Amino acid sequence: MAARRALASIISVAALASLTGCSGAPSQGDAVGVAASTLTRNDVTFDVKVRGTGTVSIHASVFVNDKASGLIDVLAVHGLAETGYTFAPLAQAIFADRVAGRRVRRIVAIDLPGHGDSGFPTGLPTGVHFGDLKIEDNVDVLLQVIDGLAAKRLYPRIIIGHSMGGLEVQAAQQTLLSRGSSFAAHGITGAILLAPVPPHGRPWSPAVGDSTPFIVNDPTLGSYLSLPPAAFVAQALSTPAGQIVSDAPTPDEVTANHYSGPEPLTTLLQLVESPIPTGETTTTTIPRPTVNNGALSVFTGTLTTIASFSEDVLVPPADLADLYTYLTFDRRALLYRAVTADDAVHATYISNPDLVVEALRPML
């Protein structure tokens, strides 16, 4: 029941009404797919720690702008059930843009543990599985990624997060601030949050539905969400009326482009703050990370923008204008971008990246 309630909180009823079937175990391949085929792409990998005793090999795609004269590197963080490969269309659009294309040199899109070409953690504490990982585990990985990229002479100046990735960017900054540090202290002076999930205590009103059949119970990995390609398209690229936008990738393209990845059930349940089973009859509820007022303001050294999308059913724009003010202290909303279009859905950065670039041009 806990899984059913949680999934009902993030999947659009209308979008999933036509879906049938169940997904299998996650696969990790090397195919980049059509959307990234015209990009120059390099791979970087490095090991990070998880829960103290665990390790995982993290993969990142480095999309290279061969024509850039600028020096800006961008770190991109994907959302729930996504991979770093979803940033290929946005990278292509940024590099082609007459303004941003002259400034942005590289976009480094990471795959969080178990997603894309990153591995599953090994050596976790006794009784802990992949399916037990929390949002804070991703935040810890993200902070290690920033240091790992620096060791490879990759120094992002801007960080982008989509959806849950946007929440993890907020939480990473909060963690750094609690340690007496900040993104700015690591050279990251700009943050771009695309339809970010708000932190604990801030309003969030996603659409409802049910994809319980997409939960996989694995004896080694534990329980996780595995969206089939059709469900991935439906939940990320549908309008409030339940229509998939015409410029959305097809399910075959989702597979070929390596867009979707498995998500730990605990991460999912924490995201929507639903009960997590801890035994046969017991549960616990883990809140989303808390982020302080002004955590991403100019006073902490990071210039921040939030982009909302008018047809977004997962992170409605009504939840984001106040979040922008809360995070930045900017009551004039100078860098809040309300993207309004018939196809401005949750994952517009995949389906119509030019629309996103136009909104974000002042930050790039």
DOTOR-316814 format. One record per residue (C-alpha): x, y, z; residue in three letters; residue number from 1. Coordinates in nm, 2 decimals, m for minus. Layout:
N
+--------+--------+--------+-----+-----+
!      X !      Y !      Z !  aa !   i !
+--------+--------+--------+-----+-----+
!      X !      Y !      Z ! ALA ! NUM !
...
+--------+--------+--------+-----+-----+
END
This chain:
364
+--------+--------+--------+-----+-----+
!      X !      Y !      Z !  aa !   i !
+--------+--------+--------+-----+-----+
!   0.00 !   0.00 !   0.00 ! MET !   1 !
!   0.28 !   0.24 !   0.07 ! ALA !   2 !
!   0.43 !   0.19 !  m0.27 ! ALA !   3 !
!   0.09 !   0.23 !  m0.43 ! ARG !   4 !
!   0.03 !   0.56 !  m0.25 ! ARG !   5 !
!   0.37 !   0.70 !  m0.34 ! ALA !   6 !
!   0.35 !   0.61 !  m0.70 ! LEU !   7 !
!   0.00 !   0.75 !  m0.71 ! ALA !   8 !
!   0.16 !   1.08 !  m0.61 ! SER !   9 !
!   0.39 !   1.12 !  m0.91 ! ILE !  10 !
!   0.24 !   0.95 !  m1.21 ! ILE !  11 !
!  m0.04 !   1.11 !  m1.41 ! SER !  12 !
!  m0.36 !   0.92 !  m1.42 ! VAL !  13 !
!  m0.45 !   1.02 !  m1.77 ! ALA !  14 !
!  m0.10 !   0.95 !  m1.90 ! ALA !  15 !
!  m0.09 !   0.60 !  m1.75 ! LEU !  16 !
!  m0.44 !   0.50 !  m1.84 ! ALA !  17 !
!  m0.33 !   0.35 !  m2.17 ! SER !  18 !
!  m0.03 !   0.16 !  m2.03 ! LEU !  19 !
!  m0.01 !  m0.21 !  m1.97 ! THR !  20 !
!   0.26 !  m0.46 !  m1.89 ! GLY !  21 !
!   0.55 !  m0.47 !  m1.65 ! CYS !  22 !
!   0.91 !  m0.39 !  m1.68 ! SER !  23 !
!   1.19 !  m0.63 !  m1.63 ! GLY !  24 !
!   1.53 !  m0.60 !  m1.46 ! ALA !  25 !
!   1.74 !  m0.29 !  m1.54 ! PRO !  26 !
!   1.98 !  m0.30 !  m1.82 ! SER !  27 !
!   2.30 !  m0.10 !  m1.86 ! GLN !  28 !
!   2.43 !  m0.06 !  m2.21 ! GLY !  29 !
!   2.67 !   0.14 !  m2.41 ! ASP !  30 !
!   2.43 !   0.28 !  m2.67 ! ALA !  31 !
!   2.40 !   0.66 !  m2.67 ! VAL !  32 !
!   2.12 !   0.67 !  m2.93 ! GLY !  33 !
!   2.00 !   0.90 !  m3.20 ! VAL !  34 !
!   1.98 !   1.22 !  m3.01 ! ALA !  35 !
!   2.34 !   1.22 !  m2.90 ! ALA !  36 !
!   2.48 !   1.08 !  m3.23 ! SER !  37 !
!   2.58 !   1.42 !  m3.37 ! THR !  38 !
!   2.75 !   1.53 !  m3.05 ! LEU !  39 !
!   3.11 !   1.48 !  m2.95 ! THR !  40 !
!   3.09 !   1.28 !  m2.64 ! ARG !  41 !
!   3.36 !   1.15 !  m2.40 ! ASN !  42 !
!   3.32 !   0.93 !  m2.10 ! ASP !  43 !
!   3.47 !   0.97 !  m1.75 ! VAL !  44 !
!   3.44 !   0.73 !  m1.46 ! THR !  45 !
!   3.55 !   0.74 !  m1.10 ! PHE !  46 !
!   3.47 !   0.55 !  m0.78 ! ASP !  47 !
!   3.28 !   0.71 !  m0.49 ! VAL !  48 !
!   3.18 !   0.59 !  m0.15 ! LYS !  49 !
!   2.82 !   0.50 !  m0.05 ! VAL !  50 !
!   2.71 !   0.46 !   0.31 ! ARG !  51 !
!   3.07 !   0.44 !   0.43 ! GLY !  52 !
!   3.15 !   0.08 !   0.34 ! THR !  53 !
!   3.01 !   0.08 !  m0.01 ! GLY !  54 !
!   3.17 !   0.18 !  m0.34 ! THR !  55 !
!   3.02 !   0.25 !  m0.68 ! VAL !  56 !
!   3.17 !   0.34 !  m1.02 ! SER !  57 !
!   3.01 !   0.66 !  m1.14 ! ILE !  58 !
!   2.99 !   0.74 !  m1.51 ! HIS !  59 !
!   2.95 !   1.08 !  m1.67 ! ALA !  60 !
!   2.90 !   1.17 !  m2.03 ! SER !  61 !
!   3.10 !   1.47 !  m2.13 ! VAL !  62 !
!   2.93 !   1.65 !  m2.42 ! PHE !  63 !
!   3.19 !   1.87 !  m2.60 ! VAL !  64 !
!   3.12 !   2.19 !  m2.79 ! ASN !  65 !
!   3.39 !   2.18 !  m3.06 ! ASP !  66 !
!   3.31 !   2.54 !  m3.16 ! LYS !  67 !
!   3.30 !   2.70 !  m2.82 ! ALA !  68 !
!   3.54 !   2.98 !  m2.75 ! SER !  69 !
!   3.42 !   3.02 !  m2.39 ! GLY !  70 !
!   3.54 !   2.84 !  m2.08 ! LEU !  71 !
!   3.21 !   2.74 !  m1.91 ! ILE !  72 !
!   3.17 !   2.38 !  m1.80 ! ASP !  73 !
!   2.83 !   2.27 !  m1.68 ! VAL !  74 !
!   2.75 !   1.98 !  m1.45 ! LEU !  75 !
!   2.40 !   1.82 !  m1.51 ! ALA !  76 !
!   2.21 !   1.61 !  m1.26 ! VAL !  77 !
!   1.92 !   1.39 !  m1.38 ! HIS !  78 !
!   1.59 !   1.33 !  m1.20 ! GLY !  79 !
!   1.39 !   1.03 !  m1.09 ! LEU !  80 !
!   1.42 !   0.72 !  m1.32 ! ALA !  81 !
!   1.63 !   0.93 !  m1.56 ! GLU !  82 !
!   1.99 !   0.91 !  m1.67 ! THR !  83 !
!   2.26 !   1.16 !  m1.77 ! GLY !  84 !
!   2.19 !   1.07 !  m2.14 ! TYR !  85 !
!   1.87 !   1.27 !  m2.12 ! THR !  86 !
!   2.08 !   1.59 !  m2.13 ! PHE !  87 !
!   2.20 !   1.51 !  m2.49 ! ALA !  88 !
!   1.92 !   1.71 !  m2.66 ! PRO !  89 !
!   1.98 !   2.01 !  m2.43 ! LEU !  90 !
!   2.35 !   2.00 !  m2.49 ! ALA !  91 !
!   2.30 !   1.99 !  m2.86 ! GLN !  92 !
!   2.06 !   2.29 !  m2.84 ! ALA !  93 !
!   2.30 !   2.49 !  m2.62 ! ILE !  94 !
!   2.59 !   2.43 !  m2.85 ! PHE !  95 !
!   2.39 !   2.54 !  m3.15 ! ALA !  96 !
!   2.26 !   2.86 !  m2.98 ! ASP !  97 !
!   2.43 !   3.18 !  m3.11 ! ARG !  98 !
!   2.49 !   3.31 !  m2.76 ! VAL !  99 !
!   2.52 !   3.01 !  m2.52 ! ALA ! 100 !
!   2.71 !   2.82 !  m2.79 ! GLY ! 101 !
!   2.99 !   3.07 !  m2.77 ! ARG ! 102 !
!   3.02 !   3.04 !  m2.39 ! ARG ! 103 !
!   2.95 !   2.68 !  m2.29 ! VAL ! 104 !
!   3.25 !   2.45 !  m2.36 ! ARG ! 105 !
!   3.13 !   2.12 !  m2.20 ! ARG ! 106 !
!   2.83 !   1.97 !  m2.03 ! ILE ! 107 !
!   2.91 !   1.69 !  m1.79 ! VAL ! 108 !
!   2.60 !   1.47 !  m1.73 ! ALA ! 109 !
!   2.64 !   1.22 !  m1.45 ! ILE ! 110 !
!   2.46 !   0.89 !  m1.40 ! ASP ! 111 !
!   2.37 !   0.84 !  m1.04 ! LEU ! 112 !
!   2.42 !   0.50 !  m0.89 ! PRO ! 113 !
!   2.24 !   0.22 !  m1.08 ! GLY ! 114 !
!   2.14 !   0.46 !  m1.36 ! HIS ! 115 !
!   2.28 !   0.48 !  m1.71 ! GLY ! 116 !
!   2.63 !   0.35 !  m1.72 ! ASP ! 117 !
!   2.70 !   0.39 !  m1.35 ! SER ! 118 !
!   2.73 !   0.07 !  m1.15 ! GLY ! 119 !
!   2.52 !  m0.06 !  m0.86 ! PHE ! 120 !
!   2.69 !  m0.01 !  m0.52 ! PRO ! 121 !
!   2.88 !  m0.30 !  m0.38 ! THR ! 122 !
!   3.00 !  m0.35 !  m0.02 ! GLY ! 123 !
!   2.70 !  m0.17 !   0.14 ! LEU ! 124 !
!   2.64 !  m0.22 !   0.51 ! PRO ! 125 !
!   2.48 !  m0.55 !   0.60 ! THR ! 126 !
!   2.11 !  m0.55 !   0.51 ! GLY ! 127 !
!   2.13 !  m0.25 !   0.29 ! VAL ! 128 !
!   2.05 !  m0.29 !  m0.08 ! HIS ! 129 !
!   2.03 !  m0.06 !  m0.38 ! PHE ! 130 !
!   1.66 !  m0.03 !  m0.33 ! GLY ! 131 !
!   1.72 !   0.11 !   0.02 ! ASP ! 132 !
!   1.92 !   0.42 !  m0.10 ! LEU ! 133 !
!   1.79 !   0.76 !  m0.01 ! LYS ! 134 !
!   1.80 !   1.10 !  m0.16 ! ILE ! 135 !
!   2.08 !   1.19 !   0.08 ! GLU ! 136 !
!   2.29 !   0.91 !  m0.07 ! ASP ! 137 !
!   2.26 !   1.08 !  m0.41 ! ASN ! 138 !
!   2.35 !   1.41 !  m0.25 ! VAL ! 139 !
!   2.66 !   1.26 !  m0.10 ! ASP ! 140 !
!   2.75 !   1.10 !  m0.44 ! VAL ! 141 !
!   2.70 !   1.44 !  m0.61 ! LEU ! 142 !
!   2.94 !   1.61 !  m0.37 ! LEU ! 143 !
!   3.20 !   1.34 !  m0.44 ! GLN ! 144 !
!   3.14 !   1.38 !  m0.81 ! VAL ! 145 !
!   3.23 !   1.75 !  m0.79 ! ILE ! 146 !
!   3.56 !   1.66 !  m0.63 ! ASP ! 147 !
!   3.61 !   1.37 !  m0.87 ! GLY ! 148 !
!   3.56 !   1.60 !  m1.17 ! LEU ! 149 !
!   3.82 !   1.84 !  m1.03 ! ALA ! 150 !
!   4.07 !   1.56 !  m1.01 ! ALA ! 151 !
!   4.01 !   1.51 !  m1.38 ! LYS ! 152 !
!   4.06 !   1.88 !  m1.45 ! ARG ! 153 !
!   3.69 !   1.94 !  m1.51 ! LEU ! 154 !
!   3.57 !   2.24 !  m1.31 ! TYR ! 155 !
!   3.20 !   2.32 !  m1.36 ! PRO ! 156 !
!   3.09 !   2.68 !  m1.31 ! ARG ! 157 !
!   2.72 !   2.60 !  m1.35 ! ILE ! 158 !
!   2.52 !   2.31 !  m1.21 ! ILE ! 159 !
!   2.18 !   2.21 !  m1.37 ! ILE ! 160 !
!   1.93 !   1.98 !  m1.19 ! GLY ! 161 !
!   1.61 !   1.85 !  m1.33 ! HIS ! 162 !
!   1.31 !   1.74 !  m1.11 ! SER ! 163 !
!   1.45 !   1.53 !  m0.83 ! MET ! 164 !
!   1.80 !   1.63 !  m0.95 ! GLY ! 165 !
!   1.70 !   1.99 !  m0.88 ! GLY ! 166 !
!   1.61 !   1.89 !  m0.53 ! LEU ! 167 !
!   1.95 !   1.71 !  m0.49 ! GLU ! 168 !
!   2.12 !   2.03 !  m0.61 ! VAL ! 169 !
!   1.94 !   2.23 !  m0.34 ! GLN ! 170 !
!   2.03 !   1.97 !  m0.08 ! ALA ! 171 !
!   2.39 !   1.95 !  m0.19 ! ALA ! 172 !
!   2.42 !   2.33 !  m0.14 ! GLN ! 173 !
!   2.26 !   2.30 !   0.20 ! GLN ! 174 !
!   2.50 !   2.02 !   0.30 ! THR ! 175 !
!   2.80 !   2.24 !   0.19 ! LEU ! 176 !
!   2.67 !   2.54 !   0.39 ! LEU ! 177 !
!   2.63 !   2.32 !   0.70 ! SER ! 178 !
!   3.00 !   2.24 !   0.66 ! ARG ! 179 !
!   3.11 !   2.60 !   0.63 ! GLY ! 180 !
!   3.15 !   2.57 !   0.25 ! SER ! 181 !
!   2.93 !   2.63 !  m0.06 ! SER ! 182 !
!   2.90 !   2.57 !  m0.43 ! PHE ! 183 !
!   3.09 !   2.89 !  m0.48 ! ALA ! 184 !
!   3.38 !   2.77 !  m0.28 ! ALA ! 185 !
!   3.40 !   2.48 !  m0.53 ! HIS ! 186 !
!   3.39 !   2.72 !  m0.82 ! GLY ! 187 !
!   3.02 !   2.67 !  m0.90 ! ILE ! 188 !
!   2.87 !   3.02 !  m0.92 ! THR ! 189 !
!   2.55 !   2.94 !  m1.11 ! GLY ! 190 !
!   2.26 !   2.70 !  m1.05 ! ALA ! 191 !
!   1.98 !   2.62 !  m1.29 ! ILE ! 192 !
!   1.69 !   2.42 !  m1.16 ! LEU ! 193 !
!   1.45 !   2.28 !  m1.42 ! LEU ! 194 !
!   1.11 !   2.19 !  m1.27 ! ALA ! 195 !
!   1.28 !   2.11 !  m0.94 ! PRO ! 196 !
!   1.10 !   1.91 !  m0.67 ! VAL ! 197 !
!   1.07 !   2.14 !  m0.36 ! PRO ! 198 !
!   1.24 !   2.05 !  m0.03 ! PRO ! 199 !
!   1.06 !   1.93 !   0.28 ! HIS ! 200 !
!   0.81 !   2.19 !   0.41 ! GLY ! 201 !
!   0.76 !   2.37 !   0.08 ! ARG ! 202 !
!   0.44 !   2.32 !  m0.13 ! PRO ! 203 !
!   0.43 !   2.04 !  m0.39 ! TRP ! 204 !
!   0.11 !   1.92 !  m0.56 ! SER ! 205 !
!   0.19 !   1.66 !  m0.83 ! PRO ! 206 !
!  m0.08 !   1.48 !  m1.03 ! ALA ! 207 !
!  m0.19 !   1.13 !  m0.92 ! VAL ! 208 !
!  m0.19 !   0.79 !  m1.08 ! GLY ! 209 !
!  m0.07 !   0.44 !  m1.01 ! ASP ! 210 !
!   0.22 !   0.24 !  m1.15 ! SER ! 211 !
!   0.26 !  m0.02 !  m0.88 ! THR ! 212 !
!   0.31 !  m0.29 !  m1.15 ! PRO ! 213 !
!   0.64 !  m0.13 !  m1.23 ! PHE ! 214 !
!   0.80 !  m0.21 !  m0.89 ! ILE ! 215 !
!   1.05 !  m0.49 !  m0.92 ! VAL ! 216 !
!   1.16 !  m0.70 !  m0.62 ! ASN ! 217 !
!   1.51 !  m0.83 !  m0.66 ! ASP ! 218 !
!   1.69 !  m1.06 !  m0.41 ! PRO ! 219 !
!   2.02 !  m0.88 !  m0.47 ! THR ! 220 !
!   1.92 !  m0.52 !  m0.55 ! LEU ! 221 !
!   1.61 !  m0.50 !  m0.33 ! GLY ! 222 !
!   1.29 !  m0.32 !  m0.45 ! SER ! 223 !
!   1.31 !  m0.05 !  m0.72 ! TYR ! 224 !
!   1.10 !   0.13 !  m0.97 ! LEU ! 225 !
!   1.16 !   0.03 !  m1.33 ! SER ! 226 !
!   0.95 !   0.23 !  m1.58 ! LEU ! 227 !
!   0.91 !   0.08 !  m1.92 ! PRO ! 228 !
!   0.98 !   0.32 !  m2.21 ! PRO ! 229 !
!   0.61 !   0.40 !  m2.27 ! ALA ! 230 !
!   0.56 !   0.48 !  m1.91 ! ALA ! 231 !
!   0.87 !   0.70 !  m1.91 ! PHE ! 232 !
!   0.72 !   0.90 !  m2.20 ! VAL ! 233 !
!   0.38 !   0.92 !  m2.04 ! ALA ! 234 !
!   0.49 !   1.05 !  m1.70 ! GLN ! 235 !
!   0.75 !   1.30 !  m1.82 ! ALA ! 236 !
!   0.61 !   1.43 !  m2.15 ! LEU ! 237 !
!   0.23 !   1.45 !  m2.10 ! SER ! 238 !
!   0.01 !   1.75 !  m2.05 ! THR ! 239 !
!  m0.26 !   1.79 !  m1.78 ! PRO ! 240 !
!  m0.51 !   1.66 !  m2.03 ! ALA ! 241 !
!  m0.31 !   1.34 !  m2.06 ! GLY ! 242 !
!  m0.18 !   1.41 !  m2.41 ! GLN ! 243 !
!   0.17 !   1.32 !  m2.50 ! ILE ! 244 !
!   0.33 !   1.61 !  m2.67 ! VAL ! 245 !
!   0.40 !   1.57 !  m3.04 ! SER ! 246 !
!   0.78 !   1.64 !  m3.01 ! ASP ! 247 !
!   0.82 !   1.37 !  m2.74 ! ALA ! 248 !
!   1.06 !   1.08 !  m2.81 ! PRO ! 249 !
!   0.90 !   0.75 !  m2.89 ! THR ! 250 !
!   0.94 !   0.46 !  m2.65 ! PRO ! 251 !
!   1.19 !   0.31 !  m2.90 ! ASP ! 252 !
!   1.39 !   0.63 !  m2.89 ! GLU ! 253 !
!   1.38 !   0.63 !  m2.51 ! VAL ! 254 !
!   1.54 !   0.28 !  m2.53 ! THR ! 255 !
!   1.79 !   0.37 !  m2.80 ! ALA ! 256 !
!   1.89 !   0.69 !  m2.63 ! ASN ! 257 !
!   1.94 !   0.53 !  m2.29 ! HIS ! 258 !
!   1.71 !   0.78 !  m2.12 ! TYR ! 259 !
!   1.56 !   0.57 !  m1.84 ! SER ! 260 !
!   1.71 !   0.40 !  m1.53 ! GLY ! 261 !
!   1.59 !   0.21 !  m1.22 ! PRO ! 262 !
!   1.51 !   0.41 !  m0.91 ! GLU ! 263 !
!   1.54 !   0.27 !  m0.55 ! PRO ! 264 !
!   1.20 !   0.23 !  m0.39 ! LEU ! 265 !
!   1.31 !   0.41 !  m0.08 ! THR ! 266 !
!   1.42 !   0.71 !  m0.28 ! THR ! 267 !
!   1.08 !   0.72 !  m0.45 ! LEU ! 268 !
!   0.89 !   0.69 !  m0.12 ! LEU ! 269 !
!   1.10 !   0.95 !   0.05 ! GLN ! 270 !
!   1.05 !   1.18 !  m0.25 ! LEU ! 271 !
!   0.67 !   1.19 !  m0.18 ! VAL ! 272 !
!   0.71 !   1.14 !   0.19 ! GLU ! 273 !
!   0.51 !   0.82 !   0.21 ! SER ! 274 !
!   0.55 !   0.53 !   0.46 ! PRO ! 275 !
!   0.85 !   0.30 !   0.39 ! ILE ! 276 !
!   0.80 !  m0.06 !   0.50 ! PRO ! 277 !
!   1.05 !  m0.16 !   0.77 ! THR ! 278 !
!   0.91 !  m0.50 !   0.86 ! GLY ! 279 !
!   0.60 !  m0.71 !   0.81 ! GLU ! 280 !
!   0.37 !  m0.46 !   0.99 ! THR ! 281 !
!   0.59 !  m0.15 !   1.06 ! THR ! 282 !
!   0.68 !   0.15 !   0.85 ! THR ! 283 !
!   0.87 !   0.47 !   0.87 ! THR ! 284 !
!   0.84 !   0.80 !   0.69 ! THR ! 285 !
!   1.16 !   0.98 !   0.57 ! ILE ! 286 !
!   1.10 !   1.35 !   0.48 ! PRO ! 287 !
!   1.27 !   1.51 !   0.18 ! ARG ! 288 !
!   1.58 !   1.70 !   0.26 ! PRO ! 289 !
!   1.53 !   2.04 !   0.43 ! THR ! 290 !
!   1.68 !   2.34 !   0.26 ! VAL ! 291 !
!   1.72 !   2.68 !   0.43 ! ASN ! 292 !
!   1.57 !   3.00 !   0.32 ! ASN ! 293 !
!   1.83 !   3.18 !   0.09 ! GLY ! 294 !
!   2.05 !   2.87 !   0.04 ! ALA ! 295 !
!   2.09 !   2.95 !  m0.32 ! LEU ! 296 !
!   2.10 !   3.33 !  m0.31 ! SER ! 297 !
!   2.37 !   3.57 !  m0.42 ! VAL ! 298 !
!   2.47 !   3.59 !  m0.06 ! PHE ! 299 !
!   2.60 !   3.24 !  m0.07 ! THR ! 300 !
!   2.79 !   3.31 !  m0.40 ! GLY ! 301 !
!   2.56 !   3.13 !  m0.64 ! THR ! 302 !
!   2.33 !   3.30 !  m0.89 ! LEU ! 303 !
!   2.02 !   3.08 !  m0.93 ! THR ! 304 !
!   1.74 !   3.05 !  m1.18 ! THR ! 305 !
!   1.43 !   2.82 !  m1.17 ! ILE ! 306 !
!   1.24 !   2.73 !  m1.48 ! ALA ! 307 !
!   0.88 !   2.61 !  m1.46 ! SER ! 308 !
!   0.68 !   2.46 !  m1.74 ! PHE ! 309 !
!   0.31 !   2.55 !  m1.80 ! SER ! 310 !
!   0.20 !   2.20 !  m1.88 ! GLU ! 311 !
!   0.40 !   2.02 !  m1.61 ! ASP ! 312 !
!   0.19 !   1.77 !  m1.42 ! VAL ! 313 !
!   0.47 !   1.64 !  m1.19 ! LEU ! 314 !
!   0.61 !   1.97 !  m1.06 ! VAL ! 315 !
!   0.33 !   2.23 !  m1.13 ! PRO ! 316 !
!   0.44 !   2.58 !  m1.19 ! PRO ! 317 !
!   0.22 !   2.70 !  m0.91 ! ALA ! 318 !
!   0.47 !   2.54 !  m0.67 ! ASP ! 319 !
!   0.78 !   2.70 !  m0.81 ! LEU ! 320 !
!   0.74 !   3.08 !  m0.80 ! ALA ! 321 !
!   0.74 !   3.09 !  m0.42 ! ASP ! 322 !
!   1.02 !   2.83 !  m0.41 ! LEU ! 323 !
!   1.24 !   3.06 !  m0.63 ! TYR ! 324 !
!   1.18 !   3.35 !  m0.38 ! THR ! 325 !
!   1.25 !   3.12 !  m0.08 ! TYR ! 326 !
!   1.58 !   2.99 !  m0.22 ! LEU ! 327 !
!   1.71 !   3.32 !  m0.36 ! THR ! 328 !
!   1.56 !   3.61 !  m0.16 ! PHE ! 329 !
!   1.48 !   3.77 !  m0.50 ! ASP ! 330 !
!   1.13 !   3.91 !  m0.46 ! ARG ! 331 !
!   1.14 !   4.06 !  m0.81 ! ARG ! 332 !
!   1.18 !   3.72 !  m0.97 ! ALA ! 333 !
!   1.45 !   3.85 !  m1.20 ! LEU ! 334 !
!   1.58 !   3.50 !  m1.28 ! LEU ! 335 !
!   1.25 !   3.30 !  m1.25 ! TYR ! 336 !
!   1.15 !   3.17 !  m1.58 ! ARG ! 337 !
!   0.79 !   3.06 !  m1.64 ! ALA ! 338 !
!   0.80 !   2.88 !  m1.97 ! VAL ! 339 !
!   0.46 !   2.89 !  m2.13 ! THR ! 340 !
!   0.38 !   2.68 !  m2.44 ! ALA ! 341 !
!   0.15 !   2.40 !  m2.54 ! ASP ! 342 !
!   0.44 !   2.15 !  m2.52 ! ASP ! 343 !
!   0.60 !   2.29 !  m2.20 ! ALA ! 344 !
!   0.59 !   1.96 !  m2.01 ! VAL ! 345 !
!   0.80 !   1.82 !  m1.73 ! HIS ! 346 !
!   1.08 !   1.70 !  m1.95 ! ALA ! 347 !
!   1.08 !   1.98 !  m2.21 ! THR ! 348 !
!   1.46 !   1.98 !  m2.20 ! TYR ! 349 !
!   1.43 !   1.65 !  m2.39 ! ILE ! 350 !
!   1.14 !   1.72 !  m2.62 ! SER ! 351 !
!   1.19 !   2.09 !  m2.70 ! ASN ! 352 !
!   1.53 !   2.19 !  m2.57 ! PRO ! 353 !
!   1.54 !   2.51 !  m2.78 ! ASP ! 354 !
!   1.25 !   2.64 !  m2.57 ! LEU ! 355 !
!   1.46 !   2.58 !  m2.26 ! VAL ! 356 !
!   1.77 !   2.74 !  m2.40 ! VAL ! 357 !
!   1.57 !   3.05 !  m2.49 ! GLU ! 358 !
!   1.45 !   3.07 !  m2.13 ! ALA ! 359 !
!   1.80 !   3.01 !  m1.98 ! LEU ! 360 !
!   2.01 !   3.22 !  m2.21 ! ARG ! 361 !
!   2.09 !   3.49 !  m1.95 ! PRO ! 362 !
!   2.24 !   3.22 !  m1.73 ! MET ! 363 !
!   2.45 !   3.04 !  m1.99 ! LEU ! 364 !
+--------+--------+--------+-----+-----+
END
